[in-house]
């Protein structure tokens, strides 16, 4: 089984550019074995042969890889800190800050920051870049339609202003959709661009090995402007931010120094 998975890692990297060795092995193997057994395969090699010729299965593999679980204003108190403390400081320095929502999944996080910015800057023409490795997730993000469970933490005033309800779905308003551009991107392999005033990457790094996390923190730091902010998830506290030219600004917020 070990050799089977190691070969699979090499094959997937050749085909997609995704390096599974940078993900926590036990967690990833468990997730993928569950998928291939569900689809009637008995080994990673059989699974890969079908992935190699079946685009739908490849897409399903990518969906399972990325775990698209998100919601608007997830961990609401942290977003309040961003709204009341972090963003006003950023906007004082730059009226049109460069913002990146990395590993944005189906778009909830990217649209959340757009709604927050639009509440602070009237008629905002600020552009937010939102990226993810999963093309299917990006397609859903661009549509901008969400079930009620995704918007449980959205304040009523925000819900009334930025969503239009149609049946079971809440649709993000065109005003907000125009602020966000979506693009496919591999965090572990692609360049980051920048420099950014704010990078948001939450609840993603927990799936990576320590070596991969160290690499990503360095890349995020390099992609930030001096005094730019990195906003991470509630299980992703950086214990030695100085190693990455960062300092703690608030809980789960780090400033580039």
Secondary structure, 3 states (H helix, E strand, C coil): CHHHHHHHHHHHHHHHCCCHHHECHHHHHHHHHHHHHHCCCCCHHHHHHHHHHCHHHHHHHHHHHHCCCCCCCCCHHHHHHHHHHHHHHHHHHCCCCCEEECCCCCCHHHHHHHHHHHHHCCCCCCCEEEEECCHHHHHHHHHCEEEHHHHCCCCHHHHHHHEEEECCEEEECHHHHCCEEEEECCCCCCCCCCCEEEEEECCCHHHECHHHHHHHHHHHHHHEEEEEEEEECCCCCCCCHHHHCEEEEECCEEEEC
